[in-house]
Amino acid sequence: MTKRFSSPRLVVFARVTTFAQTAFGAAIALNLWVNPSLAGDPFRNREPHQIGDQTEAAFKAIFQQGNYPAAERYLQQALSKEPNEPLAYAMNASLAYGNKDWAKLDTYSQKTLETGQKLIPSDPLRGNLYTAVGYFLEGAVVITREGTVNGVPQAFSRLRQVYEYLDKAEAISANDPELSLIKGYMDLLLAVNLPFASPDQAIGRLEQNAAPGYLVDRGIALAYRDLKRYPQALEYVNRAIKTTSDNPEIYYLKAQILKQLGQKEKSQQMIQEAIANFDKALTKKSQLPGDLVKQIERERTSAVSLKNAG
């Protein structure tokens, strides 16, 4: 368990506030498994915890289908029908971050924290876990609003509380799949950004205990991409595609990996394959956020330029 807090963690926190939208969001997504007696728990096949139907549907829409408009509709229903589920507020916060809606990010970050705290008496594992997530999101709000220079000192106390509550959750069930997934993404984030951290150790922990598997594969692919270990990244993104083949964001990730690997190996074939994957992602651009579509289009144009230059 995490017993000490170090300033490098705060530096990394300041550099990667997009974690609130990407890594965290993926870490708490749901898969297709549904227990008929409960609203759904994709993380555990024994002693499941209840998660609301609308929240579950929203996460499936985003992380299985990459369908953000559908997810937003489900989340609006979740706010009224499942007001005690912190996962719904956390997802709303991450969508607000992606939309650069700082007022909503602030509101939903606070609601994530409040509902996480309220959940502690009845479900201490998830209550402590989402209290940690709430503090993480609040720190992202501070960094976004104040900037790195002014925001880091204010964010320091939030980040300390993140690890305090993660420790409390870990003390209850250190190998819990949901906890392992969220904490595993955080560990990978640190390992990728800090020279003295071990990404292989973080990957091993994620693979051993976290669930659902496709989010484990996606997270590891992202880590290997950022570590410039492209063959391994390609292996794991292909694993994720097998179980989330309808999600355009997976093809975008594969395109990024192929483009970088093609540049490294001077392979026109790989760059052409990257362009094909960018195109596959863009076939469903109507269901992706506008800023993300623009980013995919820019990276596709760059890949075409590389292809023509070769």
Buried (B, 14 or more C-beta within 10 A) or exposed (E): EBEEBEEBBBBBBBEBBBBBBBBBBBBBBBBEBBEEEEBBBBBBEEEBBBBBBBBBBBBBBBBBBBBBEBBBBBBBBBBEEBEEBBBBBBBBBBBBBBBEBEEBBBBBBBBBBBBBBBBBEEBBBBBBBBBBBBBBBBBBBBBBEBEEEEBBEBBBEBBBBBBBBBBBBBEBBEEBBBBBBBBBBBBBBBBBBBEEBEBEEBBEBBBEBBBBBBBBBBBBBBBBBBBEBBEBBBBBBBBBBEBBEEBBBBBBBBBBBBBBBBBEEEBEEBBBBBBBBBEBBBEBBEBBBEEBBEEBBEBBEEBBEBBEEE
